Amino acid sequence: MGTSFTAGTFLCNNVFYSMQYLLQSSSTLSGFIHVPLMSEQADDFPGLPTMDLEKMVEAISIAITVACHS
């Protein structure tokens, strides 16, 4: 099975679904963007995806802009 059911997965899903539940009757847009580890964490978590913080901020800004203007 390709899906991971870790504590991290549980936490991410819990945050997302709780937010969706709380906002279901509002006009507020919501979502959840999972980001990789920061590049500085690569040595502590070998083999896991990483990205420079500046690139993550840029990517999230673009994703939010596109989602809000769709």
Contacts in CASP RR format, 6 or more apart in sequence:
PFRMAT RR
TARGET T0000
AUTHOR 0000-0000-0000
METHOD contacts of the structure
MODEL  1
MGTSFTAGTFLCNNVFYSMQYLLQSSSTLSGFIHVPLMSEQADDFPGLPT
MDLEKMVEAISIAITVACHS
3 9 0 8 1.000
12 32 0 8 1.000
12 34 0 8 1.000
15 32 0 8 1.000
16 31 0 8 1.000
16 32 0 8 1.000
19 30 0 8 1.000
19 31 0 8 1.000
19 32 0 8 1.000
20 30 0 8 1.000
20 31 0 8 1.000
23 30 0 8 1.000
29 67 0 8 1.000
29 68 0 8 1.000
31 67 0 8 1.000
33 60 0 8 1.000
33 63 0 8 1.000
35 51 0 8 1.000
35 56 0 8 1.000
35 60 0 8 1.000
36 48 0 8 1.000
36 49 0 8 1.000
36 50 0 8 1.000
36 51 0 8 1.000
36 56 0 8 1.000
37 45 0 8 1.000
37 48 0 8 1.000
37 49 0 8 1.000
37 50 0 8 1.000
37 51 0 8 1.000
38 50 0 8 1.000
38 51 0 8 1.000
38 52 0 8 1.000
38 53 0 8 1.000
38 56 0 8 1.000
39 50 0 8 1.000
39 51 0 8 1.000
39 52 0 8 1.000
39 53 0 8 1.000
41 50 0 8 1.000
42 48 0 8 1.000
42 50 0 8 1.000
51 59 0 8 1.000
END
